[in-house]
Amino acid sequence: MKIIITGAAGQLGTELQHTAPSEFEVAALTREHLDIIDNAQIDDAIVMHKPNIIINTAAYVKVDIAEDEPEAAFKLNAIAVRNLALRCQEKGIILLHVSTDYVFDGAKEPEPYLECDRPNPLSTYGVSKLAGELYALNLCKNIYVVRTAGLYGSRGSAGKGGNFVLAILKKAKTKEPITVIDDIIASPTYARDCASAIWQILKAQMPFGIYHAANSGSCSWHEFAKHIVTKAGLDAEIKSTKQALYPSKARRASWSVLGTSSNIKMRHWKEAVDEYLDKQGALK
Ligand SMILES: NC(=O)c1ccc[n+]([C@@H]2O[C@H](COP(=O)([O-])OP(=O)(O)OC[C@H]3O[C@@H](n4cnc5c(N)ncnc54)[C@H](OP(=O)(O)O)[C@@H]3O)[C@@H](O)[C@H]2O)c1
């Protein structure tokens, strides 16, 4: 099976490369080699690599800045996905498109969101990602949409300038004051675990449709930060604050927990982040 990974230099793209099963022949294409906004580049990549599957991890991920530049978010998260889906449908290629918990509004608290729940995004980023999902699901028959949440990986997100875990470690080490929101409950997810779930879906040729792939359990970002510094053995006080006191452009759901009704069972977020800290050489 030949596979193209788009956005291959990103957090998830990198972990997909690190965890690819040997039966897949992977062409990991960074934006430099495949800009998915450019249809001609998509066509060239398909001719060159003859993929059976395209995994699309490329995305516009700057959640707050998207409020000021919706065109850029929609161009990549919706229109480029539409164009990919049309080509995949035409050529009989399976499309696995990665999406987000930001398609939900949080009203389901205290129950985790399942694949069948109705999206209602609160931000431009969330709307653009939902539009991408809908294009993909409606235009391509052989389609997987995999929603994940709160990613951190061996490589930080270039679009977001790192990741939450690395940012907390850095601040704690340099004794910077740390204040973290305690009224957004989420599913922080190790990008490597999300990548493994994606490979599991493809290897098992699971039925086409929507899947949630997030570490199990849930926590506030404050609780997550406290766990990180404790496990790293760092002496840092983490103050808590509320979303309302921490102005950000984009609205975020206060409950953003992904569950699944599929066979994909993912380990608890604590176990996942402990392994990540260990791999970063940061576990005490
Ligand atoms: N990060 C999270 O917390 C999170 C949570 C839920 C869902 N997700 C979803 O998970 C997926 C992967 O996210 P991530 O954290 O791996 O993001 P990331 O680290 O920012 O990676 C995204 C990649 O896409 C590339 N890219 C940007 N524009 C492109 C274009 N026009 N053509 C091709 N590639 C392009 C970026 O390259 P450059 O660096 O050159 O721009 C980057 O390598 C996305 O669909 C995202 O919406 C992420």
The ligand as an ORCA input file, in Angstrom:
! r2SCAN-3c Opt
* xyz 0 1
  N      -2.257     20.736     17.397
  C      -3.360     20.400     18.052
  O      -3.459     20.572     19.280
  C      -4.503     19.755     17.309
  C      -5.654     19.414     18.024
  C      -6.713     18.810     17.336
  C      -6.607     18.556     15.975
  N      -5.478     18.934     15.328
  C      -5.419     18.667     13.872
  O      -4.383     17.717     13.679
  C      -3.753     17.944     12.415
  C      -2.250     18.012     12.613
  O      -1.944     19.077     13.519
  P      -0.447     19.334     14.003
  O      -0.489     19.677     15.438
  O       0.431     18.230     13.507
  O      -0.148     20.670     13.198
  P       1.285     21.304     12.852
  O       2.330     20.716     13.712
  O       1.115     22.783     12.822
  O       1.514     20.756     11.381
  C       0.758     21.179     10.283
  C       1.637     21.046      9.087
  O       0.897     21.471      7.942
  C       1.814     22.151      7.098
  N       1.146     23.024      6.164
  C       0.679     24.291      6.367
  N       0.166     24.751      5.233
  C       0.299     23.783      4.293
  C      -0.037     23.681      2.928
  N      -0.635     24.690      2.254
  N       0.268     22.522      2.264
  C       0.864     21.509      2.902
  N       1.226     21.560      4.192
  C       0.939     22.685      4.887
  C       2.690     22.932      8.050
  O       3.866     23.277      7.394
  P       4.608     24.686      7.736
  O       5.207     24.482      9.073
  O       5.575     24.840      6.618
  O       3.517     25.729      7.752
  C       2.913     21.898      9.154
  O       4.032     21.101      8.901
  C      -4.418     19.190     11.849
  O      -5.450     18.792     10.976
  C      -5.039     19.877     13.046
  O      -6.170     20.637     12.689
  C      -4.428     19.509     15.950
*
